[in-house]
Amino acid sequence: MKKPKQKNKQVSFNDELLILVNEQDEEIGYQDKKTCHEGKGILHRAFSIFIFNEQRQLLMQRRSKQKFLWPLYWSNSCCSHPRKGELLETATVRRLKEELGLVCRLKYLFKFKYQASFENRGSEHELCYVYIGKSNAPVKTNENEIAAWQFMDIESLEREMQLHPEDFTPWFKMEWERMKNEYWSEIEKLWNRPEN
């Protein structure tokens, strides 16, 4: 398990405006991030990114203890939200660089809606876009966002999820299951293509 080596600037803010959507993923307004995650949550647009390397390992991150929801839980490589007026294509590139210091081509797989509550603190209520990418570049994490990280081979990841499902974020578990069942051929193609 690797830990961040340097302190980085803050890149998440409670007052940043997120994009509210309806069930059809149509924009219906904006709300600050803090309010979006209170109570049962307000449906807003989000994204999750899964980065693999040439060894067919998945980059996993352990969320910072500063996180309002699911602190110190293991999750996928990167997840966040587009802000008011920001395209998903721009937001994913921005966040990948901010959190992991990575730049790579991303492929969209699917989107899904979910709601999950964390203790009595708040909830995620998101319409989430899921992307995959491949990178062998050095990882430079932002310690405000990430407590630790590691590349995990699929067999080890599956074993850990079976032994300790409570250590992983709910959205990661939902996304991973769907990726395995419906999109594994896309992951295989990703592994077999040259890195860009």
N, C-alpha and C positions, 0 to 999 in steps of 0.2 A: 504494500500500500504506500503510495507516494503522497507527500504533502506539499503544498505550495511553498515556494522558497522566498517570495518577496511580497511585500505589501503593495496593494494596488488601489487605485482610486475607486470611489463609490460609483456604481453604475445603475443601482436600483433606488427608486425614490417612491415613498408612499403617496406623493402628490402627482406623480406622472399620470397622465390621462390615458386610460385604456379604451378600446373600441367595444362598445356594447352591441350585441347582435341578437336577432330573434332565432327561432328554430330553423329558419331557412338560410341562416348566415348572412342576413341583410343587416347593414349598419343601422342602428336605431338611436345612437347617441354616444356619449362619452361619460366616463366616471373615473375618479381617482382610484388608484390601485388599492389603497387601504379599504375604501368603502366596498369595492368589488369583492373583497375576500372576507367581509364580515358576515356573521350569521350563516345563512345557507348559501350565500354568495349570489352575485348577479352575473348572468351569462355574458361572457366576453370572449373575444378572439385570443387564441394562444397558439404556441407551436412547441413541438418537441423534436430534437435532433439526435440521431444515433450515428456516431462516428466509428467506423471500423478501420483497422490497419491491415497491412498486407499479410500479417500472420492470422488473419480471420478472427481477430479479437475485437471486443466491443469496449470502447472507452466509457467507463462508469465514473460518476462523480458522487461523492458524499456531500450532501448539502451543508452549507455553513450553519454553525450553531446560532448565527444571527437571524436565520430565516424565521419568519412569523409562523409559517406552516411547515410541518414535517422537517424540523431542523435535525441534522445529523443522520438523516435517512439516505440510503443509497438510491440513486436514480440514473436515468439515461444521461448521455453526454452533456446535453444542454437543453434547457427549456425556459421560455419566457413569453413575452407578449409584444405584439406590434403596438406602437403608441399612436395617439391621434394623428391622422394624416400620413402615417407610415405604411408602406406596402410590406407585405410579408417577405418578399424577396429582399428588401432592404433590411428589415428587422432581423432576419435569420443571419445574414452576413455580419451585421453589427454585433449581435449578441455572441456569436461564435468567437469573434475576435476579442470582445470584452472579457468573456469568461475563460477562454482556453487559449487565446493567442493564435488561433488557427484560421486559415483561409482555404476553403476547398469547395468544389462543386457539390451542390446538394440536389437530390432528386426527391420530389414530392411523391408520397405513397398514398395517403388517405387522410380524411378528417373524421372526427367523431366527437360526440357530445358526452360529457360526463359531469357528475357532481360527487364530491367526496368531502366529508367533514373531518377535521382534525381536533379530537378531544372537544373541549367547549370553546376553542379559540377562534375558529372560523372555518371557511370552506373554499375549495376550488370548485368553480362552476364555469366550465370552459367549453368552447367549441375549438378543438385543438387540431392543428395541421401537423402531420408527422412526416419527417424528412430523414433520408439517409445520406451519408457521405463517406468518403475514404480519405485518410490522411496518415502519412508516416512522419510528418513534421514534428519537431519538439513541442511538447505541451507546456504552455506558460499560463498557469491558472491565476485567477483573481481570488485572493483569500477572503475577500468580503463575500464572495458567492460560494466558494468551494472549500470544504474542510480538508478533503483528501480526494485522490483519484487513482485509478488503476485501469490498465487494459486487462480484460478477462476473456479467456477462451470460453466458447459457448458451453462446453461440458461443465466447467467449473461454475459458471453463472447459473446454469440450470440446477446444479447440485445445491448451491447456496440458497436459491429461491425456494427449493423444496424443504431445506432444513430450517431456514430462517425467513419465511415470507414476511414476517412483521418488520424486517429491516429495510424493506423496499417501499418506495412511494406507490400509492394506488394507481396513478396514471401510467407509471412505467410498467407495472404488471399487466394492465389492460392492453397497452400498446404492444408489448412484447408478445403476448399471446396471439394477438391478431396478426402481427408480422410473421410469426412462425407458421400460422395456419393459412394465411392468404397471400403473403408477399415474399416467401422465402426465395423464390426464383429471382426476384429483383435484387435480393442481397447477394445471391450467388453471382449474378451478373456484375455487381459492384466489385466483388472480390476479384473477379477475373479481368476487369478492365485496368489499364495502366492508370497510375495516379496522375492527376492533373495539377 
